[in-house]
Amino acid sequence: MKLLSIACVGLILLFACKDKQTVEVGAQTTMVFKSTVFNAGTVYKGEVIKAVFEVENTGDHPLVFGEVRPSCSCTVAKKPTKPLMPGKRTKIVAQVNTDELHTKRIHKVVTVMTNTSPNITPLEIKGRIK
């Protein structure tokens, strides 16, 4: 009886998880950023800098975003949640809260991990606080 219950649950999960679109996440692909450096120019202390980085999947496989890690707690970044299909574009948005900075020079890095080679791409946010 217990074996029959396990088999039924397994079949239910097998058919419930079927998806019409297959994504090959193990394959490497290529990507191109429009720019990996965002220059915010001169901002006032307390302003929030919104840096937008546009990326295109230039390979033959879906581009999968792993971790998108800011260099400090004053920076927050959002990554795409779904794989990016070949030929498509998306954006990575990072925000820097200048109220938490103690220097005049802004240089923050957001590290993007993907299924590319190399698999780590640093995105830089630069500027000055007035």
N, C-alpha and C positions, 0 to 999 in steps of 0.2 A: 504494500500500500504506500509506504514512504517513497519507494523508488518510482512508483507511478506518479505521485505528486510532484516530485522533482522533475521528472520528464515533462509533465504538463507545463510547469512554470518555465522550463527551458524553452519549450516550443512557443509559448506566449511571448517571451522576451525576444526570441529569434524573429518572429514575424512582426512584432511591434517596433523593432528597431530598423526595419528595412527602410532605406531612403532611396529615392529615385536618382539622386545625383551622387556619383561616386567621386570622392576626392582622394587623390593619391598624395598623402602628406609626407611620405618618406622620401620622395624625390626632391632633388635640389633644383632650384630655378635661379633666375637672375632678376635684378631690380635696378632701377635708376631713380635717384632722388633728383628733383628739379634743382634743389640746393640742399646741402647738408649744414649750412650756416645761416642762421637768422640774425640779422643785425637790427636790434631794436632802436638804435640811435641813442639819443639822450632822453631820459625819462625822469619824472619826479619821484622822490621816495614815497612809497605807499601805492604807486601804480602797479597794476597787474599786467605783465607782458604776456600777450597771447602770440605764441610762435606757431606757425602752420608750415608743415613740411609735406610737400606733395611727392608721392612715390608711385611709380608705374611698374607693373610686373612685365618684364621684357622677355621672360623665359617661356618654356613650353608646359610648365606644371604650375599648379596653384601656389601662390606665395602665402606662407603661413607665418604669422607673427607670434613669436613666443613671448618672451618678456620684453617690456619696454620700461627701462629702469632709469629714473632721474638720479642725478648725482647728489642731491640733497633734499631735505624736507621742505624747502621753500619752492620746490618745483614739482608740478604734478603733470603727468602725461597720460593721454588716452590712446589706446591702440585699437586697430580694427579687430572686431570680434570674429569675423568670418574670413576664411581664406580668400585671397584676391586672385581671381582668374586671370589667365594670360591675356595681355593687352589692355587690362583694366587699370584704372588709377584710383587711389584713395589718399587720405590725409592722416597724418599723425599730428595731433594738437597738444602742445605743451604750454603750461602757464607758469610764470615765475612771479611770486609775490615779493616785490622789492621792499616791502615794509620789514621783512625779516632779514634783510641783508645789512651787513655792517661795513661794507666797502663802497667806494665810488665806482669801481669797475665791475661789470657783470660778465661773468664767463661761466655758464652752466652747460652741462653735457647730459643728454638723454641717450642712453645706450639701447639700441634696437637689436633684438635677436630674432633671426629669421632662418628659413631653410635655404640659405644661399651660401656661397663660398667666396669670401669669408662670411661667417654667420653672425658677425657682430658689426654693426655700423654705428659710429658715434654721430649724434646730431648736436650742433653747438648753438647756444643762444648767447649773443654778445650785446653789450651796450654800456652806457654810463649813467650814473645817477647824479642828477643836478642838485 
